[in-house]
């Protein structure tokens, strides 16, 4: 039997994978326009994929554990820990990883939403659910949803920055212009 919210979790997993595909296509616009991918472009693509796959794992984990006839109260606690640890790790380490690769930290709004809001939602869910409180399923699904939208927001903010980057990293032209007369 599926745990509470399984249909919602399946829907979120589908939405997350669709978003990952969309984000990869959107990032392909710069090379398609003739610009080389910058370090920021590459970092953004890797970061979005890592976050989305951890989120998708989080969405699919409770129904997977239900297949083993684990009591529902334990499903949410186990899922919570297995999701929260990697997610918190990604959220909290984001500024350091970005600074190491790109040379500067995230803009303040991205930091506030992706790191602070995302990590706060994940940590609150972890404490609440592991504490055995009622409505652990709701806390889990809420944190998963908040985390997804923080990643989507951060991605949209980053795309805005990327699209403003100069196109001076053009690929060399394959055709040769005739010499001036």
N, C-alpha and C positions, 0 to 999 in steps of 0.2 A: 504494500500500500504506500502511495506517495505521501510525503510529509505535508503539513500545512503549507500553502503557498507555492506548491510545486509548479502549477501552471504559470504563475507569475515569474518564478525563477527560470523556467524554460523560455518564456518570452524575453526576459532580460538577457539570457545567454544569446538568443538569436539577435537581439538588438545590439549587443556588444560586439559580436562577430561582424555584423553588418557595418557597424561604426568603424571597426578596424580596417575593413576593406575599403570603405569610403575614405578614411584618412590616408591610406596608402595611395589611393588614386589621386587625391588632392595634392599630396606631396610630389606626385609625378608631374605636376603641371610645370614646375620650374625647369626640370631637365627638358621637358617637351618644348618649352619656349626658348631653349638654347642656352640656358644658364647651367653652370655646374652646381651640384649639390654642395651646400656649405656644411661646415661642421655642425651648425645649428640644425640644419635640415636632417642630417643623419641622426643626430642625437634625439631630435624630436620623434622621428620615425621609430627608433629603437625603444624610446621611453613609452610611447603610446602603445606599442605592441606588448611590451612587458606588463604594463598596467592592465590592459584589456584582457590579456590571457590569465592573469591572476584573478581579475574580476569574473571572468567566465568560469574559471575553476571554482570560484566561490559560489557561483550560481548553480553549478551542476553537482557540487559535492553533497548537499543534503539529499537529493533524490537518489544519488549513488549509494550513500550510506543506508538509506531506507531499504534498498534491495537486500541488505544483510540482516533484516529484521531487528535492527538496533532500535531500542525504545526512542520515541520521538524526542523526549527531553535530552537524551544523550546525543542524538543526531545534531541538535543545534549547538551544544557545547563543543563537540568534536569539530564540527564545521567551522565554528567561530574561531577556534584556536588555529586550525589549519589554514584559514583564510586570513585572519588578522595578522599573524606573524609576518608573512611575506608582504602583505599590503602595507602594513606600518613601516616595514623596512624600506620599501620603495618610496613611500610618502616622505618619510623623515630624511632619507638620504638624497632626495631629489636635488636640493640646492647644491650640495657638495658635488654630486655627480655632474651637474650642469656646469658648475664653476670649473671643475677639472677638465672637462671636454671643451667648453666654449670660451672659458676665460672670465666669465662673469655670471653672477647668480641670476635667478629669475626676477622678472619685474615684481614689484610689491603686490599688485593685485593677484597675480598668478600664485605667488607665495602664500598669500592670505587664503585663497580658495583651495588650491591643490594641497598644500602642505598643512596649513592650520586647520581649515574646515574639514578636509578629508581625514587627516589623522585624528582629529577630535571625534568625528563620527565613528571611525573604526575603533578607537580606544574606548569610547563610551559603550559601544556594542560589546566589546570584549569583556569589560568589567560587568556590565549588566547581565549578559548571557551566561558567562562562566559563574556568576554569583547565583545562578539558579532561579532568577526572578521569573515571574509569570510573563508571558508574551515574548519569550526569547526568540521565537520565529519572527515576530514582527520587528524586533530590534535588529535582528540579523538582516532581514530583507530591506529594512530602512537604511541601514548603514551601507549595504551593497549598492542601493539606488543612489544615495548621496555620493558615494565614491565614484560611481560611474559618471554622474553629472559633473563632478569636480574635474575629472579627467577630460570630459568633452569640453568643458569651459576652458581649461588650460590649453587644450589643443587649438581651439578657435582663436584664442588670444595669441598663441604662438604663430599660427598661420598668418594672422594680420601682420606680425612683425616680419615674418619671412617674406611675405609678398612686398614689403616695403624695402627689402634689401636691394642694393643696386645690382644691375644685370651686367656688371663689368667682368664677371667670370665667364664670359661667352666662350663657347667652343670655337676653335678656329674654323673658318669657312673652308668648305671643301672645294669651292670653285675659285679659280684665279681670275682676277680682274685684268683686263688688258693694260699694258703699261701706258702711262700718260704720254701723249704726243708732244 
